[in-house]
Amino acid sequence: MLKVEFEEFQPQINKKFNNTSKLSRWVIKLSGGLIKDHAQAQFFLFFLFIVFVVLIFFITFSLRGNKLEENFVILPQESVGSPQGLPK
């Protein structure tokens, strides 16, 4: 009988990205060459997180101060059911 030996397929893993997360690899890929390694990608993601947190606080506190307080005063000569409190 013939003795047949097979070589097992071993995918080659890029050693540059061996310990990086998928999100870091995604940032590096989509940066167009501006972000070159894992450390820069992590710094960018941290900076982006801080920007979003500041933006959320800014929006939250700016909307909190814009509560409309309308005091309607209905004079005795005005009818309650008239449009916008205008006298009949």
C-alpha positions as CSV (number, residue, x, y, z in Angstrom):
1,M,0.0,0.0,0.0
2,L,1.0,3.6,-0.6
3,K,1.9,5.7,2.4
4,V,0.2,9.1,1.9
5,E,1.1,12.0,4.2
6,F,-0.9,15.2,4.4
7,E,0.3,18.5,5.5
8,E,-2.1,20.2,7.9
9,F,-3.3,23.6,7.0
10,Q,-2.2,26.2,9.6
11,P,-3.5,29.7,8.9
12,Q,-0.9,32.3,9.2
13,I,-1.7,34.8,11.9
14,N,-0.3,38.3,11.5
15,K,2.0,38.6,14.5
16,K,1.5,42.3,14.5
17,F,-2.1,42.0,15.6
18,N,-1.8,38.8,17.7
19,N,-2.9,40.4,21.0
20,T,-5.2,43.1,19.8
21,S,-8.9,43.2,20.1
22,K,-11.2,43.2,17.1
23,L,-12.3,46.7,17.8
24,S,-8.6,47.9,17.8
25,R,-8.0,46.1,14.5
26,W,-11.2,47.6,13.1
27,V,-10.0,51.2,14.1
28,I,-6.5,50.5,12.6
29,K,-8.1,49.2,9.4
30,L,-10.5,52.1,9.0
31,S,-8.1,54.9,10.0
32,G,-6.5,54.9,6.5
33,G,-3.0,54.7,7.9
34,L,-3.3,57.4,10.6
35,I,-3.4,54.8,13.4
36,K,-0.6,52.3,13.1
37,D,-0.5,50.1,16.1
38,H,-2.6,48.7,19.1
39,A,-1.5,51.5,21.5
40,Q,-2.6,54.3,19.2
41,A,-5.9,52.5,18.6
42,Q,-6.5,52.2,22.3
43,F,-5.6,55.8,22.9
44,F,-8.0,56.8,20.1
45,L,-10.9,54.7,21.5
46,F,-10.3,56.2,25.0
47,F,-10.3,59.7,23.6
48,L,-13.5,58.9,21.7
49,F,-15.1,57.6,24.9
50,I,-14.2,60.8,26.8
51,V,-15.6,63.0,24.0
52,F,-18.9,61.1,24.1
53,V,-19.1,61.3,27.9
54,V,-18.5,65.1,27.8
55,L,-21.1,65.4,25.0
56,I,-23.7,63.4,26.9
57,F,-23.2,65.5,30.1
58,F,-23.3,68.8,28.0
59,I,-26.6,67.8,26.3
60,T,-28.1,66.5,29.6
61,F,-27.3,69.6,31.6
62,S,-28.1,72.1,28.8
63,L,-31.6,70.5,28.4
64,R,-32.2,70.5,32.1
65,G,-32.0,74.3,32.4
66,N,-34.5,74.9,29.6
67,K,-37.6,74.0,31.4
68,L,-40.4,76.3,30.3
69,E,-42.3,77.8,33.2
70,E,-45.3,79.7,31.9
71,N,-47.5,81.4,34.4
72,F,-50.9,82.0,32.9
73,V,-52.8,84.7,34.6
74,I,-56.4,84.9,33.8
75,L,-58.0,88.2,34.5
76,P,-61.5,88.4,35.7
77,Q,-62.7,90.0,32.4
78,E,-61.3,87.0,30.4
79,S,-63.1,83.8,29.9
80,V,-61.4,80.6,30.8
81,G,-62.3,78.9,27.5
82,S,-61.2,81.7,25.2
83,P,-58.3,81.0,22.9
84,Q,-55.0,81.9,24.5
85,G,-56.7,83.9,27.2
86,L,-57.9,86.6,24.9
87,P,-61.0,88.5,26.0
88,K,-64.2,87.8,24.2
